[in-house]
Amino acid sequence: MQQEHWIADRAMLQRLLQLHPEWTQQELADWIGRSKGWVKKWVKRLREATPGDTRVLLGKPLGRTTPYPQTDLQVEERVLAIRDAPPENLQRTPGPRAILYYLPRDPELQQRTETLPRSTRTIWKILRRNDRISQKKQRKRKPLERPLPLQEVQMDFKDVSSVPADPAGKQQHVVEVFNFVDAGTSILLDAQIQADFHAQTALEAVIHFLQRYGSPPKMTFDRDPRFVGGATGRDFPSPLVRLLLCLGIQPNICPPHRPDKNAFVERYHRTYNQECLQVHRPHTLEQVREITEAFVIHYNAERPNQALSCRNQPPQMAFPAIPKLPALPAVVDPDAWLQEIHGQHFIRKVRQNGTVRIAEGSYYIHMKMIGQYVDLCVDAHEQVFVVWHQQRILKQVPIKGLHKSMLPFEQFATLICQQALSEQRRLLQAQQEAATAVL
């Protein structure tokens, strides 16, 4: 199990380096769920490896064969003494490099025959271990670059918390507003309001937006399970992601705990909450729709926006004419998304009937593998899953659900919405099973 997870994480890192070369090591670490040191090590190995060589994912033994040399207690005491009381009239606190200079000159250590530390890292560890160095976490901030108008659309849900819970229904998120904001102009393009947003209805809202405006090059959203399917956003592409890929739209999923990557729609939510929801305090779905419709007009055409791109003008005044996006295609290749995940790895536990499940498909592995984890690697060219276990190939299974022919857009949209509904049902079933197991 552990080996398969290691290989999958390394393959995920390799893919992220190709898709997002601009990401920092900390962003890669947050996405994969590994440490920054692990990312730094494997970025170096992956970049040194020959392109297309998958053997690098298996790793290599790099552990030290001999124990690390231990620093003598007397030497450690002298290091701390030099740090606390700088010698030879030094009028500053010596760092590791300065301490390396003073150690051989220390009278108490000159008679010793043992080798003294020769690395600043060794000195740093001694100082850090004895609380002489405090480690402060500093966050690097980078100014956001504005894309051109309608080149990136950001979308997210805003909960209307003033609507009371339904005693016989939903207790939270009773009414939500699904907002679409253009990152290039700060214009609120669409605000759809419903009381039942789930995977299928969210997908239908996205399709409605695309039919109205056309296909932008990129759409940005967070890791809401209604968008990405799983809580981590790392599993098999959700129906929404597959829809965007088939339409030639780049799905830009934000890293974990990074609302700043979806900054423009998040900033609109703050304005919408402070200047509309908290002022009017709507209590019904109809009231939310009424005040939101009026606020959209006010926000886009009347309210001065202090974003740099708007120059203290309403967005529609700062950008009176925005480009027209390409219309949705009449026919769609429903399997186009498969090429985008070529080489990706998915970990599954073999169930009691000897199968594993990915998206809408169930794949038989073997009854002997019940309870064990297998790694399914996507081969988009052959349209198969290559099943690995303990660094060896068990079998290849054809990927289910492929159509291998073009579909009219309306038929494709109906198909992908049905898949989203099936995914929503599986998610609810898994939640119910988990709740039953706890009881």
N, C-alpha and C positions, 0 to 999 in steps of 0.2 A: 504493500500500500504506500509506504513512505517513498519508495523509489519512484513509483509512478507519479506521485505528486511533485517530486523534484523535477522530473523530466518535463511535466506539463508546465510548471512555473518557468523553467528555462526557455521552453518554446514560446510561452507568452511574452517573456522579456524580449526574445528575438523578434517577435512580430511587432511589439510596441516600438522597438528601435527603428523598424522600417516605416511604420505608420506615423509615428510622432517623434521625429528626431529632435524636435525642439524641447521636449519634456526634460525636466531636471531629474537627477537621480532620486531626489526625494519624492517627486511625483510618480516615478516608476515604482519606487518601493511601496508607496501608499496603494497604488492600483493592484500590485501583485500580492501585497500582504507580507512582504519580506522586509528585512532591514536594509538600510542604505548601504551598509558594508557589503551585504550579499549582492546587491545590485551593482555596486562598483566593481566587485570581483568578476561577475559574470558578463558585464558589459565589455570588459577588457578581453575576456576569453572569446566571446562571440565575435568581436571585431577582429581578433587575430586569426580566427578559424577561416578555412577556405569556404567561399560562398557555396551553399548547397550541401555542405558536409554536415549531416545530422549526427555524426558520432560525437561532436562536441557537446551535444545535449546529455550524453551519458555521464559526463564528468570524468575526472581522473583523480587518483589518490594523491593528495598534496599535503597530507598530514605530516607533521614532524616525527621523525623516527627516533629522535633522542629527546630527553626532557630539556626544557629551557633552563639555562643556567640561572641560579638564584643569587640575588644580590646579598652580599654579606651584611649582617645587621649593623656592624660598625660603620661600613661604608654608607648605608642608608641614613644612619644618624648624622654623619658628617655632611651628607647632601642637604639634610634639613637644616643643619646648623649654618651652612653657607647661605642657604635661602633666607633664614631668619636674621642672621647677622652678617651682612656682606663684608668680606675681608678686604684688606689692603685699601682702605678708604674709598671703596666703591660706593658712590652716592645714589644707588638705585637698587631695586630688587632684582637680583640676578635670575635670568631665565635658564632653561636647560643648556643652551649653548655656552653661556658664561660659566655655569657650574662645571661643565666638562673641562673648561680651562683651569679652574681653580682646584679641582680635585687632586691632580698630581702634585700641586704645590702645597697641599695641606700638610702641616708638620706631623699630624697624627697618622697619616697614611703613607708617608714617605718610606717608612721602614718595612712596609708590607711587601711580600713577594707575589701575592695573588694579583690577577689582572683586574684593573678597575673598569667600570663601565665605559664603553666607547661610543654609545649611541645616545642621541638626545631623546629618543623614544623611551629608553630605559629610565633616564632621569625624569622625564615627564610622567611616567607611570608612578614613580616614587612620590613625586609631588602631588599628583592627583589622588593617590591612595591615602595620603596623609593630609588631605584637605588644604593643601597649599595653593591649589588651582581650582577655581570655581568654574564649572562649565555652564555657560549661558547659551541658551538656544536662540539663535537669531534667525528671523525669517527674512529671506530675500524677497524684496518687492520689485516688481517690474511694471512699468506703465503699459497699459493695454493699447494695442494698435487697433484703430478703427478700420474695419473692412469697408469696402465700397458698398453703396446702397444695395440692399437685397442680395448680398453675397453670403450672408449668414443670418439665419433666423433662429432665435432662441425661444424655447417654449418651456412652460412649467405650469403647475397647478397652484392656485391660491385659495386657501380654505377661508370660507366666510364664517367665522366663529360666532358671530352674533345670532345666527339661526339656531334655535333651540333643537335639542335632540328629539328624535321621534321615539316615543315610548315603545312602539311596536316595531321599530325598524333601526336605522342607523343611529349610533350614539355619538360618533365622531365624523367629521368631514361630511356633514349632512348636505351642504351645498358647496360646490367648488367652481371656480372660474378658471378655465383653461386659456392662458394668454400666450400670444405669439408676438414677439417684439423683434424688429429689425435692428441688428447690432450696428449697422452703418449709419442709421439716421435716428434711432430711438423712437421711431413711429410704432405705435401699437397697431399692428395689422389686423388682429382678430381677438375677440374675447368671447369664448363659448361657455355657456353656463348650464350645468346639469346637476342633478342630485344622485346620479348613479354612474360616475366615471369609474370604469374598470378597464381591463386590457382591451376589450372589444370596442367599447364606446370611445375610449381615448384614441384608438386607431381610426375609427370612423370620423372623429373630429379632425385628425391630421389629414385624412383624405379630403374632407370638406374644405380645409384650408388650401390644400394643393390644387383642388379644382377651381378655387376662386382666384388664386394668385399665380399658379404655375409652379415650376420646379426650381427652387434655389439651389446653388451649388452645395450648401452645407446647412444642416440643421443641428443645433446644439441642445442637449437635454441632460438632466441628471440621471442618477441610477434608481429612480422610482421603479418598483417592480412592474408597474403598468407599462413602463417604457421598455425595460430591459429583460423582463421575465423573472430573473432570479434576483435575490437581494444584493448579490455582489456585482452583477453585471458582467461576469466573466464567463458565464456558461454559454450554451448554444444560442445563436442569434435569435432574438425574439421576433414575432411577426412584424413589429414596427421596424426593427432594424432590417429585416429581409425586404420589407416594402421599399424602404428608402434605397437600399442597394440595387434593387431591380429597376428603380426609376433613375438611377445615376446620381442620387443625392448622397453626399457623404454624411453618415451619422457620426456626430462628434459627442461621445459620451464623456461627461465630466469625471475627473478622478474623484476618489472618495474624499469627503470633508473639504471640498473646494467649491463653495458657491461662487467664488470670484471668477471661476471659469464660465459661469452662466450669469455674468454680472449685470447685463443690461435688463434682462427680464426680472432679475432679483431686485434691481433698483426701482423698476416700475412697480413691483409689488409693495415696496415700502411707501411709495407715493400714493398708490391706490388704497392702501390700508389707512394711512394717516389722513388723507384728504377726502376720502369717500366713505369707506366702510365704518371708520370710527366716528365720523360725523353723523351719518344717517342711521347707523345701527339697524340694518334690515333684518326682519324676522321671518320672511317667507321667500320662496323661490321667485315669485313674481316681483317682489320688492327689490331683490338683488338684480334682476334683469332690468328693471326700470332705472335704478340709479346708475348701474354700470353703463347702460346705453348713453345716458347723458354725460357721464364722466369721460367716456372714450372721446366724445366730441370735444369736451373741454380740454382734455389732456393733449390731444393732437393738434387742435386749431386755436386754442385760446390761452392756455397756460404757458408762461415763459419757462423754457427748459434750460437749465444751467450746464448741460453737457457741453464739452468743448466743441463738438460738432454742430450744436444748435446755436451757440453764441447768444444765449439768453433770449431766444425766440421760441415760439411753439414749433414743434418738429415739422409740421406740414408747411409752416411759413419758411423755415430754414431750407426745406427740401420740397419746393412746390411741385416738382416733377421727378418721380422715381422711375427707373427703367422697368420695362415690362419683361417678366420672366417667360422662359419657354413653356408652352402649354404641355400638359401631360400627354404622353404618347398614346396613339390609338391602340397599339398592340404592345404587349410586354412579354419579355422572356422571364417566366416565373422561376427559373433556375439560375438567374444571373448572380444571385447572392453567393452561390457555392464557390465561385472563383475567389471571392474575397476572404474566405476562411481556409484556403488551401494550406495544409501543414499545421493547422491548429490541433491541439490535444484536448480531449475531454475525459475526465476521470469518472468512472461509474462503478458501483458495487453490484456484483452479480446477485440477482434476486433468487428466491427459492425455486423458481421454475427454470433457472439457468439462463435467464435473459437479463438484458439491461435496457433502459429506456432513454431515448434522446428525442426531445420534442414530441412529434406525433408518432414516432416509430418505436417498435419493440424489436430487439435484435437478440437472437439466440447465440449464446457463447458456448457453454457446456455445463452439464450438471456437476461435474467435478470442481467447477470454479465457484460454486455457491458460497457467498459470504466474502469472496476475495474481490479486490479492486483491479480493474483493467483500464488500460489507456487506449482510447479510440482516437486515432489520428486521421484527419480528413485528407483524402487524395481526390482533389477536385477533377483531375484529368480523367481518372478511371471511374469517378463518381462512387467511391467505396470508402468505408471505414477500415483502416488497418488496425487490427486489435493487437495490442502489445501487453505482455505480462512478464515482469522480471527480465526486461531487456531482450525479449525474444518475441517474434511474431507468432500469434496463435492462429489467426485466420484473417480473411478479408470478407466483409459483408457489404452488399450493395446498399447505398443510402436510399431510404424509402421517402416517398412523397414527392419525387421529382416528376415533372410532366414531360420534359424533353420536346416541347413544342410551344410556339407562341400562343398567347391568349389575348383576347380583347381586354382592354383595361377594365371595363365593368365586370367581366367575369373574374379577372385577376383580383380586383378589389373585394368581390364577394368571397372568393376563396380565402384570401388572407385574413378577412374578418372572421370567418368560421374558425380558422386556426387560432386566432386570438381568443375566441370564445372557449375553445377546447382547452387552451392554456389556462384561462381563468378558472375553469372548472377543476382542472388538476391542482391548481394552487389552493383552491378552497378545500378540496379533498385532503390534500397534504396537511393543511392547517387543522382540519377536524381530526385527522388521525393523530397528529401531535398532541392536540388537546385531550383526546381520549387516553393516550398513553400516559400523560401526566396524572390524570385522574385515576 
